[in-house]
Amino acid sequence: MPRYEFRCRACGDTFLVNRPMSESGDPAACPQGHDDTVKLLNTIGLAGGAAVSVNQPASGGGGGACCGGGCCG
């Protein structure tokens, strides 16, 4: 079951909530009983392969920003 991290705006406490993905956007009360909480962004999935492939040079060498299909002159 996915875990979602929340932060309480009233007391500043950070806590985890285990719930199904279908309930990911539902509000969560903090362990101290405050209702003013916000779901934090999970950055684990954002550091995937896209960032790595953007920084790699184009294959074929010397192509620079060209697509490599012979369309650049």
C-alpha positions in Angstrom: 0.0 0.0 0.0 1.4 3.4 -0.9 2.7 5.8 1.8 2.0 9.5 1.6 3.8 12.2 3.6 1.8 15.0 5.1 2.8 18.1 7.1 0.7 19.8 9.7 0.5 23.6 9.2 -0.6 24.1 12.8 2.2 22.3 14.6 4.8 21.6 11.8 4.8 17.9 12.4 5.5 15.6 9.4 3.8 12.2 9.3 3.2 9.3 7.0 -0.2 7.9 6.0 -0.7 4.4 4.4 -3.7 4.4 2.0 -4.8 3.2 -1.4 -3.9 5.3 -4.4 -7.6 6.0 -4.9 -7.6 7.9 -1.6 -4.3 9.7 -2.2 -5.9 13.2 -2.4 -8.1 12.8 0.7 -7.3 15.0 3.7 -5.5 13.6 6.7 -5.5 14.8 10.3 -2.1 15.0 12.0 -1.4 12.8 15.0 -1.9 15.8 17.3 -5.5 16.1 16.0 -5.1 19.2 13.8 -7.0 19.2 10.5 -4.9 21.9 8.6 -2.5 19.6 6.8 -0.9 19.5 3.3 0.3 16.5 1.3 4.0 16.7 0.5 5.5 16.0 -2.9 7.3 12.7 -3.1 10.5 13.4 -5.1 11.7 9.7 -5.3 9.8 9.1 -8.6 10.9 12.4 -10.1 14.6 11.5 -10.2 14.2 8.8 -12.9 15.8 8.2 -16.2 14.5 11.4 -17.9 16.9 13.6 -16.1 19.8 11.3 -17.0 19.0 11.0 -20.7 18.7 14.8 -21.1 22.2 15.3 -19.9 23.8 12.7 -22.2 25.3 13.7 -25.5 23.4 12.8 -28.7 24.4 9.4 -30.1 26.5 9.3 -33.3 28.8 12.0 -32.1 29.0 15.5 -33.5 25.2 15.7 -33.9 24.7 18.3 -31.1 21.0 19.1 -30.9 20.2 17.4 -34.2 17.9 14.4 -34.3 20.5 12.3 -36.1 18.2 11.7 -39.1 20.2 13.7 -41.6 17.8 16.6 -41.5 20.4 19.1 -40.2 23.0 20.5 -42.4 
